[in-house]
Amino acid sequence: MEKSQENSKKKVAVHTLGCRLNFSETGSIAQGFVDRGYEVVDFGNSADVVFINTCTVTDKADSTCRNLIRKAHNSSPEGKIVVAGCYSQMEPEAISGMQGVDLVLGTTEKYKVFEYLNEEEENKVFVDKTHEFYGAASTPSEGHTRAFLKIQDGCNYVCSFCIIPFARGRSRAISIADAVEEGKKLIENGFKEIILTGVNIGEYENNSGEKLSELVRQLLDLEGLERLRLSSVEPNTITDELLEVMKSSPKFLDHFHIPLQSGDDQILSEMRRKYSISEYKKVINKIISAFPEAGIGADIICGFPGETEEQFQNTYKLLKELPITHFHVFPYSKRKGTTAAKLDNHIHHDVKKHRVKSLMMFGDAKLSMFAEDQVGRTSEVLFERRNKEGLWEGYTTNFVRVELDSKENLKNQVRTVHLTSARNGRLQAEFIH
């Protein structure tokens, strides 16, 4: 009897593209399906509902979304396919015309997916702009070890290359009280590490009227929380007060993501970024002063319209000078409706490809050196999963991947290990005997 009931359960497959913010949102929506009696299955398996949370940062992201929609239709030809999020917000008609798509939901309508699934309307496109804030956080149903907690959404910046303000709308944020309650729930659900996420979390105070530093302080005080990190933070929004709060607690991890985009002041100006190279350097130096062993990631765009070889070399030299350890390199992608799309002197695809490859190879080398420098030390690692080789994987506090051979079940355990060797930007470790 129990088996037949289990087999009769409706199934949902979810897939997320893009940023950590998307992952936190998908987590909340997946939990909504579970609360309504659905069983979550792996994407690619047959399901009654397939939910795809999309990204539209680049042309490649759009192409990947389309491929996933085709895959969903092939695996679940009788299931309802729901395509939601940023790509849906920007190109709803194109998506609705694809074979198998039953429902297209924008960046806020995706939270109402359960209402729309129950309606028998012919209209299947629901896209709107709203200032309402929808909270989101990781849930156990996703199977992730680290939890993403959404504290902000939207963006008031108008960087000339970026489509996200058009997709997600104006900036808005959660209150500290609500964020702390969400944090408590995550801890109760067994999460040991929380990552605060949003589109532009450094603007938190401007949206909420409360300080980000105070939000961080209150979360660090939560009993049961072992690790806290911020996702991407704009360099012009990092204050001395915020760094002091971070430094005051051993729970705050020495890993940061500070977008750069270009190492040339003229390009930064044309991108409409809110900092200069000298200001960016000061921020990185402050971080290293507070956290000497910090891992620091940066987004870099290669081939912005009009970028000369000399300007690209300025970026290369800056990345060589600064202690950036994790490179996130993208070719400039022309997005309809942005200011940069209307500029002259767009860079040829082959030139962009060459510059991206050059920086990615350099980034791999810097990450390898960063890992090698940690050999012989001890580190706390939150273990997440076994890899294909049967080794347990997790990350150091400064976000270097660690591999360890153990017969124990280490999932979601924070263990102190000895770092014995490094290979290709990864560390090998053993327990301290």
Secondary structure in CASP SS format (residue, H / E / C, confidence):
PFRMAT SS
TARGET T0000
AUTHOR 0000-0000-0000
METHOD secondary structure of the structure
MODEL  1
M C 1.00
E H 1.00
K H 1.00
S H 1.00
Q H 1.00
E H 1.00
N H 1.00
S H 1.00
K C 1.00
K C 1.00
K E 1.00
V E 1.00
A E 1.00
V E 1.00
H E 1.00
T E 1.00
L C 1.00
G C 1.00
C C 1.00
R H 1.00
L H 1.00
N H 1.00
F H 1.00
S H 1.00
E H 1.00
T H 1.00
G H 1.00
S H 1.00
I H 1.00
A H 1.00
Q H 1.00
G H 1.00
F H 1.00
V H 1.00
D H 1.00
R C 1.00
G C 1.00
Y C 1.00
E E 1.00
V E 1.00
V E 1.00
D C 1.00
F C 1.00
G C 1.00
N C 1.00
S C 1.00
A C 1.00
D C 1.00
V E 1.00
V E 1.00
F E 1.00
I E 1.00
N E 1.00
T E 1.00
C C 1.00
T C 1.00
V C 1.00
T C 1.00
D H 1.00
K H 1.00
A H 1.00
D H 1.00
S H 1.00
T H 1.00
C H 1.00
R H 1.00
N H 1.00
L H 1.00
I H 1.00
R H 1.00
K H 1.00
A H 1.00
H H 1.00
N H 1.00
S H 1.00
S C 1.00
P C 1.00
E C 1.00
G C 1.00
K E 1.00
I E 1.00
V E 1.00
V E 1.00
A E 1.00
G E 1.00
C H 1.00
Y H 1.00
S H 1.00
Q H 1.00
M H 1.00
E C 1.00
P H 1.00
E H 1.00
A H 1.00
I H 1.00
S H 1.00
G C 1.00
M C 1.00
Q C 1.00
G C 1.00
V E 1.00
D E 1.00
L E 1.00
V E 1.00
L E 1.00
G C 1.00
T C 1.00
T C 1.00
E H 1.00
K H 1.00
Y H 1.00
K H 1.00
V H 1.00
F H 1.00
E H 1.00
Y H 1.00
L H 1.00
N H 1.00
E C 1.00
E C 1.00
E C 1.00
E C 1.00
N C 1.00
K C 1.00
V E 1.00
F E 1.00
V C 1.00
D C 1.00
K C 1.00
T C 1.00
H C 1.00
E C 1.00
F C 1.00
Y C 1.00
G C 1.00
A C 1.00
A E 1.00
S C 1.00
T C 1.00
P H 1.00
S H 1.00
E H 1.00
G C 1.00
H C 1.00
T C 1.00
R E 1.00
A E 1.00
F E 1.00
L E 1.00
K E 1.00
I C 1.00
Q E 1.00
D E 1.00
G C 1.00
C C 1.00
N C 1.00
Y C 1.00
V C 1.00
C C 1.00
S C 1.00
F C 1.00
C C 1.00
I C 1.00
I H 1.00
P H 1.00
F H 1.00
A H 1.00
R H 1.00
G C 1.00
R C 1.00
S C 1.00
R E 1.00
A E 1.00
I C 1.00
S C 1.00
I H 1.00
A H 1.00
D H 1.00
A H 1.00
V H 1.00
E H 1.00
E H 1.00
G H 1.00
K H 1.00
K H 1.00
L H 1.00
I H 1.00
E H 1.00
N C 1.00
G C 1.00
F C 1.00
K C 1.00
E E 1.00
I E 1.00
I E 1.00
L E 1.00
T E 1.00
G C 1.00
V C 1.00
N C 1.00
I H 1.00
G H 1.00
E H 1.00
Y H 1.00
E H 1.00
N H 1.00
N H 1.00
S H 1.00
G C 1.00
E C 1.00
K C 1.00
L H 1.00
S H 1.00
E H 1.00
L H 1.00
V H 1.00
R H 1.00
Q H 1.00
L H 1.00
L H 1.00
D C 1.00
L C 1.00
E C 1.00
G C 1.00
L C 1.00
E C 1.00
R E 1.00
L E 1.00
R E 1.00
L E 1.00
S C 1.00
S C 1.00
V C 1.00
E C 1.00
P H 1.00
N H 1.00
T H 1.00
I C 1.00
T C 1.00
D H 1.00
E H 1.00
L H 1.00
L H 1.00
E H 1.00
V H 1.00
M H 1.00
K H 1.00
S C 1.00
S C 1.00
P C 1.00
K C 1.00
F E 1.00
L C 1.00
D C 1.00
H E 1.00
F E 1.00
H E 1.00
I C 1.00
P C 1.00
L C 1.00
Q E 1.00
S C 1.00
G C 1.00
D C 1.00
D H 1.00
Q H 1.00
I H 1.00
L H 1.00
S H 1.00
E H 1.00
M H 1.00
R C 1.00
R C 1.00
K C 1.00
Y C 1.00
S C 1.00
I H 1.00
S H 1.00
E H 1.00
Y H 1.00
K H 1.00
K H 1.00
V H 1.00
I H 1.00
N H 1.00
K H 1.00
I H 1.00
I H 1.00
S H 1.00
A H 1.00
F C 1.00
P C 1.00
E C 1.00
A C 1.00
G E 1.00
I E 1.00
G E 1.00
A E 1.00
D E 1.00
I E 1.00
I E 1.00
C E 1.00
G C 1.00
F C 1.00
P C 1.00
G C 1.00
E C 1.00
T C 1.00
E H 1.00
E H 1.00
Q H 1.00
F H 1.00
Q H 1.00
N H 1.00
T H 1.00
Y H 1.00
K H 1.00
L H 1.00
L H 1.00
K H 1.00
E H 1.00
L C 1.00
P C 1.00
I C 1.00
T C 1.00
H E 1.00
F E 1.00
H E 1.00
V E 1.00
F E 1.00
P E 1.00
Y C 1.00
S C 1.00
K C 1.00
R C 1.00
K C 1.00
G C 1.00
T C 1.00
T C 1.00
A H 1.00
A H 1.00
K H 1.00
L C 1.00
D C 1.00
N C 1.00
H C 1.00
I C 1.00
H C 1.00
H H 1.00
D H 1.00
V H 1.00
K H 1.00
K H 1.00
H H 1.00
R H 1.00
V H 1.00
K H 1.00
S H 1.00
L H 1.00
M H 1.00
M H 1.00
F H 1.00
G H 1.00
D H 1.00
A H 1.00
K H 1.00
L H 1.00
S H 1.00
M H 1.00
F H 1.00
A H 1.00
E H 1.00
D C 1.00
Q C 1.00
V C 1.00
G C 1.00
R C 1.00
T E 1.00
S E 1.00
E E 1.00
V E 1.00
L E 1.00
F E 1.00
E E 1.00
R E 1.00
R E 1.00
N C 1.00
K C 1.00
E C 1.00
G C 1.00
L C 1.00
W E 1.00
E E 1.00
G E 1.00
Y E 1.00
T C 1.00
T C 1.00
N C 1.00
F C 1.00
V C 1.00
R E 1.00
V E 1.00
E E 1.00
L E 1.00
D C 1.00
S C 1.00
K C 1.00
E C 1.00
N C 1.00
L C 1.00
K C 1.00
N C 1.00
Q C 1.00
V E 1.00
R E 1.00
T E 1.00
V E 1.00
H E 1.00
L E 1.00
T E 1.00
S E 1.00
A E 1.00
R E 1.00
N C 1.00
G C 1.00
R E 1.00
L E 1.00
Q E 1.00
A E 1.00
E E 1.00
F E 1.00
I C 1.00
H C 1.00
END
